[in-house]
Amino acid sequence: MPVYKVWNVSRTSKKSVAAFTFDELVKKSGEKLGFPLVAEVVLEEDGTTIDETEVMLEFSGKTLIILQPGERWYPNNLQHMKVEPKDTSCSVSAADCIVPFAPAAVTAVPACIANTNSAPTSASTDYIIDCWYPSSFMKMEPEDKTYSATNAVTSALATSDSVLTNSPSLAVINSISDPGLAANCFTPSDALHLSSLRCKTSSSTTVPKYQERTIETLKNCSLPTFSAYVEENLTGVHPRPEIVWTRMISEAAHYYAARLKLETLRTAEQYRQIGMAMCKKYPAIALVGGTTPWFSFTKSFSQKIRHMRMELKNKSQGATQCMPRTAAASPSKRARSCSGPVAAMKRKPIFAAQDEEEHCKELLQEWQQSEKNTDHLKLLMRNTKKHRYQLIHSSSITEVLKHYPCLHDTAFIFHEFCEIFGEQAVADMTTRMSAFVKAAMTLAGIEESAASQDISGDEIGDHLFTSAGDAPRLVCFYDEGQDLIEKLFVTADGVNFQLDPRSGIPTGLFYLMQFYYVFDLTYPRHYSMLLALLQTLVIGVKYKAQTSMGYRLLASQIMKKLE
């Protein structure tokens, strides 16, 4: 399990936390640091925001800062100085001023920290600095004189407490009278720090102009108009947002993408504005488990925006997407890149002299017989494989089954899979699949269930519905009370393939992989990493597409269990 170093913003409390997911990290960090609420997680070195598990895993070797509501990240080698005004008068004593100089009088203010909008005109000119100061700087000792501030200081001190609390701190630096001390009070490292500071007046803003415009546009932008089905599940008498969550996020993302540039939707403040407005109109989406009511929505919404931005970038660069197969798709461009069907197709047919179309007709006639000759059907399947592979690459699963109805029977799916890899290799895969499932269940703390009970077809029909073009998926009907697997199906493209429930989950997953290989399908994005694990650790074929950090972490843990 990854272990992270978590600190508070002042670097005074340092803890270590072991976590697999981002939510787990937030919860444990808040408990160990004693925070009632956690507003944000950032990198200690540069303040980069971390808001999802994949990003968190990439920075497992970095130190993280846990921010509470109202806190802001600042560099470790800089110190946040703040003037606490006593009143709104123009007289500020030396004891109330925090300045980056040694306890002596200085005649000049370094140009790198002077306010360029208020160039010095005489020795009595004062400056307002809004920046961070090196921690090596010291507080000035009080002297016998007072520092008279300019009108700018008066304006700053008259600012409300909330502005002073939420904005970067103010410091008043008076002109100093001792020549030559300015050159001696800075070390080279201090000068380097100061040269990189952004010095500005108290009236300036830290938000870039384009982000200000985007946030203002979001405030004035109407909320998405969802489809009737989504709207009903969000605002009905008994709202069920979890049923339409993915569709709701997709519709919301496309709504804002049509009104704002995707490149401008990047900051946490922008997502917060959208999340707050959505939760206000649709209270049902305020799911439990986040630090704020809109946490779950903004997390899913920001991920969808990033995916859309990446797809747009790849499209502009001409990159190949791992999308569902089309008739013109080339097998070499797919995520799986399996060479098994190609090798099987090159094998010499048993009836080389006869026409494949005649064999296809003969196969259909044989399948319609009341007593089917299984050996003859397998022989015909082997002899028509070239025609079948061409049909698979240009048609849907439903269309293939019209020409080869025997593939409705999972025994013929298994036969086709053995034709691709060989019977001995498939036997080894069966052993590896059982070991894989056992290791995965051990990691998840799940015990394997028995399987024997049967249930009526009326209870399962609604759960097996699939649309045309849907990728294969495994559907298991489980009785928690009796700890039994009642039904087991592989469903795809509107077709259901029933498996023996007594075979259990390992056999079900193995058949699922066989469907992807026999019909030569690309893995769907939403569980491509799971199928990639099965391909690598069970089938023994290297997964060549890009993998996530979570995939690599889980793969290493399962491999340790398998050793």
N, C-alpha and C positions, 0 to 999 in steps of 0.2 A: 504494500500500500504506500503511495507517495506521501512524504512528510514535508510540510511547509513551515518556514519560519514566518511568524506573524508578529508585527509590532504595532503599537499605537502610534499616533501621528507625531508625538513628541519624542519617540524612541526611548521612552523610560520603562516601558513594560514590554518584555520580549518573551514570546511563548512559541512552542512547536505544536503543530496540529497535523494529524494523519487523516486524509480525506480522499475519497474517490471522485466525488462530484462537487460542483460549485456550491450547491445548496448546503451540502454537508460541511464544507469549509466555512461558510458564513455562520452556520449555527454553532459549530464547535469554537470558532474564533471568538464569537460574541460571549460565549460562556466562559472561556479561559481568561479573556481580557476584562470581563465584568461589564460588557456593554449591553444595555437593555435593547438597543436597536443598532443595526449595522446599515449605514447608508451606502457605502461603496468600498470596493477592494481595488487597490492600485499597487503598482510596482514601487518599491522603495526607492529605486535608483532614479526613475524619471517620471513617476506619476501616471503611467499608462493604465487606463481602466481595464479591469478584468471582469467580464460579466457572463461567461459561459464555461462549461466544463472543459471543452477542447482547448480553449485558450489557457485555462488554468493549468492543464497538464503540460503544455509546452513550456511553462515557466516554473516547473516544479523545483528547479534549482535556485530560484530567485527568492529574495526576501520580499514579503508583502506587507503593505500598510493597510490596516483596517480603520476606516473612517466612520465616525459617528455623524448623525445629522448635524449640519452646521460647520463641520470641520473641513479644512482644505489641506491638500498635500503641499509640502514645501521641502526643498532639498535639505539633506542632512547637514551640509556644511554652511548653511545659511540660518540666520536667526531672525525670527519675526518680531520686529520692534513696533511698539504701539504707544501713542500719546493718549493718556486718559485726561481729557479736558475737565477742569474744575468749574469753569463758568464760560460765558461767552464774551468775556472782555478781551482786549487786545494785549493784556499783560500776562506773559507766561514766564515763570521763574526758571532758572537754570536747572533746578532740581527736577522739574517736570519734563525736561527735554532730554530725549535719548539721542545721542549723536555718535557717529562712528569715529571718534577721535580720542586720543589720550587725554588725561586730565591736565590740560594746559591750553593756553590761548593760541589760536591759529589764525593767520591773516587771510588765507585763501581757501576756497572750496574747490576740490578737484572737478575738472570739467566734466568728467564722466558721470557725476551725480548731480550736477547743477541743472536746474530747470531751464532749458534753452529758451522757453517762452518768456522768462523773466531774467534777462541778462543783467549782471551787476552793473550799477551805475555809480556806486560809491561804496565806501567801506562799511556803511551801515545797512546795506541791502540784505534782506533775509530770503530764505528759500524754503519751499515746501517740496519734500521728496516723498514719492509714493513708490516704494520698492522694498526689496529684501536686503538685509545687511549681513556681511560676514560675521560668524559667531565670535571671531577674535576681537571685534570691536568692543569698546567699553563704554559704560555710562559716565558722562562728564560730571566731575565734582562741582558742587555749587560754589560760585564765586560771589564777590561783593556787589556785583552789578546784576541787573535784570535785563532780559531780552525783550525788546519791544517788537512785536510781530507786525507784519504788514496787513493790509486789508484782506489778502488771500488767506492768512492764518485765521483772521476773524471769521471769514466765511466758512472755513473748514470747521472751526470750533463750534459754530452755530448749527452745524449739521445735526440731524436727529441721531439718537443713540443707535437706532437700527441700522442706519447707513454706516456709522462708524464701526459697528460690530461686524457687518457683512462685507465691507470693502477692505482692500489692503490697508495696512496701518499707515498713519501719518507720522512724520518726524519733522521737526523744525530745526534747521541748522542756521545759526547766526554767523555772520561774517566774523572773522577772527583776526586778532591784532598782532600776533607774534610771527614775524617773517621767518620763513625757512622751515617751520615745523611741519608743514604739510608734506614736504618731501621725505621727512623722517618717520612719519607715523604710519606709512603704508609699506607693507612687505610686497615683494613681487607677486606672491600668490593672491594677496588682497587686491592688488591692481588688476590681476587677471579676472578675479571674480567681479569686480566693479565694472570692468569694461564690457561684460556680458549682460549687465542688469538693464532692465527696461525702466528708465526713470521717466515719470510722467506726473502731471498735476493731479490733484484729487478729483478734478472734473472729468478726467479721461475714463475710458472703459477698457476692460480686458477682453471683451467679446469681439471677434472680427466682425467687420461690417456686414459681410454676406450672411453670417450666422444670425446677426441681429435682424436682418431682413427676413430670413427664413422663420425665426421664432415669431416675429410680428405677423408674418403670413399665416402661420399655424394658428395663432390666436384668433385671426379673423376668418379662417377657413372653416367651412361647414364640415360636419362629421359625415362619414361614409353612409351611403344608402345601401343597405344590405338586401340580398335577395329575400323573397318572402319566407323561405324555409329557415334561413338564418335568423331573420327578424323574429319569427315566431318562437324559436328556441331561446332567444335572448330576452324577450319581453313578455312571454306568455304567463299564464297563471302559475305554471310550474316550469320555470325556465331551466333548460339543460344546456348550458354553454359548452360542456365537454363534448357533446355530440357533434357540434358544428364548429369546434375550435379551429381546426385546420382551414376549413373553408372561410370562416370569418376573418382569420389572419390574412389569407390570400386576397380576399376582396378588399380589405382595408389597405393592404400594401399597394395593390394596383390602383386604388382610388387616389392615394397620396402621390404615387409615382406619376400619375397623369397630370397632377396639379403642381408638383414640385420636382425639381431635378433630383435624381437619386443621389448624385454626388453631394448634395447639400444636406441630406439626412444622415448625419454622422454622430452628433453629440448627444450625450445623455440628457441634456436639457430639452432638446427637441423631442426625444422619445417620451420624456416626462410630460411635456405639454399635451402630446397626443394621448398618452395613457390616462392622465387626469380627466381629460374631456370625455374619453370613452367610458371610464368608470362612473362618471357623473350621469351619463345618459343610460348606460347599461350596468347597473349595480351587480348583476349576476356574474360578470366576468371578474369581479374582485375575488379571486380564488385564494384560499388559505395556503400559507407556506412561504410567502415572500415578506420582505421588509416593509413594503408599502402595498396598498390595495391593488395598484396597477402593475406590480412587479411581474406577474406571470404574463400579462398582455404585452408589456414593453419588451420582455425577453424574447417572446415568440415573434413579435413584430419586427424587432431589430434584426433577428436572424433571417427572416424572410426578405427584408430589404437588402441585407448583405448578399444573399443568394441571388436575388434579382440583379444586383450590381455586378456580381461576378459573371453571371450569364451574359449580361450586356457587354462586359469587357471581353469575354471569350468570343462572343459573336463578332465584335468589331475587329478582333485579331484573327478571325478565321479558324479558331480552335474547334476541334471536334468534341461534341458533347456526347456523354454516355446516355443517349436517349433511347426509347423503345425502338425496336427494329422496324424498318420499313422495307419495301420490296427492293429498293435500290441500295440498301445498306450492305457494306462489305464486311465479312466476318473479321477481317484484320483490324477493323476500327472499333470493335466491341470491347466491353470491359473485361469479358472473360477470356477471349482469345484462345478458345479451346481448339486444338488440332485433332482431337479424336475423331469427329465425324468425317473430316477430310481423309484421314488415314483409312478409315473403314470403307469409304466410298471407293478407294483405289484397289481394294481387294477384288480378285477375279470372281465374277458371278458363277454360280454352279451351272445355270442354263444360259451360257453365253450366246448360243445360237438363236435363241428364241427372242421374240419382241417383248419388251417390258410392258407394253400396253396390254398384251394378251395375258400376261401374268397378273396384272392389276385386276382385270375382269375375272380371271379365275379365282383370285383371292376374295373378291366380293361374293362370288357364287359359293365358295367354300364356307364363308362366314355366315351365310344365310341358312346353311344346313342345320337341322336340329341336332345332329351328332357331329360335332366339329372335329376334324383331324388336326390336332395341335401341331404335330410334327410337320405336316404338309403346309400348314399356314406359316410356320417359322421358315420353312424352305422358300416359300413364295416371298416372304418379307425380305429375306436375304437377297433374293434375286432381283427385287425391285427397289433396292436401296438408292440407286442413282436417281431414279425418278422421284423417290420420296424426299431426298435431300434437296433437290431442286424445288419441289413443292413447298417444303418447310421454309426455304429462304424467300419465298414470294407470297406466302399465304398465311392466314391465321391458323390457330390450333383447330378451330371448328372446321375450317375448310380441309385441313389435313385429315381429320377424322372421317370426313365424308368419303374420302378415297381409301382410307385405311381404318375401317371401323374396329379392327381387332385391337387398336391402341387404346380403346376404351377399357380394355382389360389390363390391369397393372402388371400381370405376368408377362405381357408382350412389351410393356415399357421396360421391365427388367431385362428381357431378352435383347432389346435394342441397346441398352446400356452395356450389356456384356459384349455385344458386337463391337462396340467402340473401344473398350478397354481390355477385354479378355476376361474369362471367367475367374482365373486365379487372382488377378488384380482386384476384381470386384469382391472376391471373398476376403481379401486383406482389408479392403475399404469397410466392409461390414464390421470387422473386428475393431478397426480404428473408430468407427462411428459410435459403437457402444462405449468405448473408453472415453471418447470426447464428451458424450452426454453425461457420463458419470462424473467426469472432472468438472464440467460446468455446473452440475447440480450441487457438487460439493462446495464450490465457490459461492453459490447462491444460497446454500443452506437448505436445499430442497431434497426430499426423499422421493425416490422413484415409486410410481403408483402401479397397482395391479390393473388388469383390464378384462372385464368379462360381460358386464351388464349391457342390455340392449334397450333402446328407447324408440318411440314411435316417430315416423317420418314427419308428422304434422308439427312437431316441436322444433324441428331443425331447418325447415325449408327457408325461413326468412334469413337465417344466418349464413346460408350458402350462396346467396345471390351474388353474382359477379357480372360486371358489364363486359361488353365486347372489347377485346384487347387487353383485359386485366391480366397481370402476370400471375403465375402460379403461387399459391399460398397454402399453408397447412392449417386446417381447422380441426380443433379437438374439442369434443363435448365431454366435460368432466363433472362427475358427481362428487362434490366436496364431502357430503355426509357419509358416503360409503367408500370414498377414496378410490373411485373407479373411473377409467376412461370408457365412456359409453359408445362414442362414435369417433371415427377418424377419417378425414377427407383431405384430398388435394383438389382445390377448385381453381379454375382458370378459364378466362375467355367465355364465361357463361356455361362451362361444362364442369360437372362434378365427378371425381374419381374416388370411389369408396375403397378404403383400406381396412384390413382386419384390425379391430381395436386391440386384440390380444397381442399384436406385435409391439405395441408401445410406441413411445415418442422417438427412440433412436431409429427404428425402421421407418417411421413417418417422415422424419427429417431426411433420411437417406433417399426415400422415394421422391421427396421434393427436389432434391438435387438431380435425381435422374430425369425428372421432367424438364429441367432447365437444359440439360445436356442433350436429351433426345430431340427436343424441339428447338435446340440451339438458340436460346433466349438470353437477352441481356438482363442483368440483375436490376430490379427496381431500386431507385435511390433510397427509399425509406428503410429498407433492411438489406442493402447491398453489403454492408460490412459483416453481417451475420453469415450471409451466404459465402462471402469471401473467406471467412474463417473455416467454414466447412470445406470449401474448395481446397484451401491450403493444407489443412491438418487432416482431412479425411480422404478427399479425392487424390491429393498429392500433386495437384497442378498449381504452379505459382500464380498468384493473383498479380497482374501486371498494372492495373490501374492504381490511381492514388488512394492511399489509405489514411484514416484519421489517427490521431494520437490515442484515442480510446480503443481502436482496433488493435494497435500495436501493444498497448498495455495488457488488454485481455488475452491476446494471443500468447504473450510471454508467460502470463500466469497459468494458462491452460497447459502450455508446453511443459512447465515445471511440474504440474500435476501428472502429466503423462509419462514423465521420465521414471 
